[in-house]
Amino acid sequence: MARQFPTMKRVLIDERNVIMARRIDAAASRVPSLVAVVGDGHVEGIVRLLGRDDMRVVRLKELMGRPAEREGRVEGNAQATFHFEHPGR
């Protein structure tokens, strides 16, 4: 999609990733741990924007008892959880 429709990708994926990453980061500063559920197309971008090494991504297929089809991107629905340990809590 990015090559064919760069503006659409920027608006539907990239700009939304920035907004969601900011909201996740803000929420993480208020609570000791956090679970965020996002669409599969947003996982990689949000992880990159947050730039944290204390996150764990869990795909919906893994939760349903089916192993991921391959390393990296799994097509279809996904759930990502971002676990933050806020300093001082």
Kinemage of the C-alpha trace (Angstrom):
@kinemage 1
@onewidth
@group {chain A} dominant
@subgroup {mainchain}
@vectorlist {calphas} color= white
{ca met a 1} P 0.000 0.000 0.000
{ca ala a 2} L 2.824 2.418 0.827
{ca arg a 3} L 4.194 2.502 -2.723
{ca gln a 4} L 0.839 2.677 -4.460
{ca phe a 5} L -0.881 5.084 -2.076
{ca pro a 6} L 1.736 6.979 -0.045
{ca thr a 7} L -0.673 9.675 1.160
{ca met a 8} L -3.215 7.107 2.298
{ca lys a 9} L -0.548 5.172 4.192
{ca arg a 10} L 0.706 8.360 5.840
{ca val a 11} L -2.773 9.350 7.030
{ca leu a 12} L -4.202 5.917 7.882
{ca ile a 13} L -1.098 4.330 9.371
{ca asp a 14} L 1.796 6.697 10.105
{ca glu a 15} L -0.116 9.650 11.581
{ca arg a 16} L -2.341 7.361 13.641
{ca asn a 17} L 0.754 5.513 14.908
{ca val a 18} L 2.126 8.796 16.258
{ca ile a 19} L -1.137 9.617 18.027
{ca met a 20} L -1.481 6.120 19.510
{ca ala a 21} L 2.170 6.001 20.605
{ca arg a 22} L 1.765 9.345 22.413
{ca arg a 23} L -1.388 8.145 24.152
{ca ile a 24} L 0.201 4.838 25.151
{ca asp a 25} L 3.232 6.665 26.526
{ca ala a 26} L 1.029 9.124 28.453
{ca ala a 27} L -1.051 6.297 29.923
{ca ala a 28} L 2.103 4.384 30.854
{ca ser a 29} L 3.312 7.333 32.902
{ca arg a 30} L 0.165 7.146 35.071
{ca val a 31} L -0.100 3.398 35.767
{ca pro a 32} L 2.361 0.689 36.833
{ca ser a 33} L 1.576 -1.623 33.894
{ca leu a 34} L -0.345 -1.238 30.660
{ca val a 35} L -1.898 -3.388 27.954
{ca ala a 36} L -2.588 -1.753 24.595
{ca val a 37} L -4.545 -3.526 21.883
{ca val a 38} L -3.882 -2.222 18.370
{ca gly a 39} L -4.448 -3.368 14.818
{ca asp a 40} L -1.754 -5.419 13.134
{ca gly a 41} L -0.850 -2.654 10.701
{ca his a 42} L 0.127 -0.381 13.580
{ca val a 43} L 2.243 -2.692 15.748
{ca glu a 44} L 5.643 -2.219 14.110
{ca gly a 45} L 5.285 1.559 13.822
{ca ile a 46} L 4.145 2.035 17.412
{ca val a 47} L 6.924 -0.191 18.745
{ca arg a 48} L 9.455 1.810 16.718
{ca leu a 49} L 8.034 5.167 17.877
{ca leu a 50} L 8.011 4.186 21.551
{ca gly a 51} L 11.579 2.922 21.289
{ca arg a 52} L 11.358 0.830 24.438
{ca asp a 53} L 12.945 -2.515 25.132
{ca asp a 54} L 10.514 -3.499 27.900
{ca met a 55} L 7.590 -4.205 25.558
{ca arg a 56} L 6.204 -7.575 24.610
{ca val a 57} L 4.153 -8.086 21.451
{ca val a 58} L 1.623 -10.901 21.523
{ca arg a 59} L -0.151 -11.841 18.319
{ca leu a 60} L -3.784 -12.934 18.430
{ca lys a 61} L -2.853 -16.240 16.780
{ca glu a 62} L -0.526 -16.997 19.682
{ca leu a 63} L -3.285 -16.277 22.207
{ca met a 64} L -5.629 -18.574 20.333
{ca gly a 65} L -3.141 -21.436 20.657
{ca arg a 66} L -1.872 -21.300 17.085
{ca pro a 67} L 1.840 -20.660 16.586
{ca ala a 68} L 2.835 -17.656 14.514
{ca glu a 69} L 3.173 -18.577 10.856
{ca arg a 70} L 6.658 -17.126 10.622
{ca glu a 71} L 8.954 -14.676 12.322
{ca gly a 72} L 8.188 -11.037 11.724
{ca arg a 73} L 4.891 -9.828 10.374
{ca val a 74} L 1.910 -12.160 10.643
{ca glu a 75} L -0.980 -11.370 8.339
{ca gly a 76} L -4.402 -10.908 9.847
{ca asn a 77} L -5.604 -9.744 13.222
{ca ala a 78} L -3.136 -9.228 16.020
{ca gln a 79} L -2.996 -8.044 19.575
{ca ala a 80} L 0.032 -6.255 20.925
{ca thr a 81} L 0.630 -5.689 24.583
{ca phe a 82} L 3.026 -3.062 25.779
{ca his a 83} L 4.094 -3.657 29.361
{ca phe a 84} L 5.697 -0.672 31.007
{ca glu a 85} L 7.247 -0.588 34.436
{ca his a 86} L 7.089 3.047 35.424
{ca pro a 87} L 10.056 4.151 37.567
{ca gly a 88} L 9.109 4.996 41.114
{ca arg a 89} L 6.048 2.750 41.363
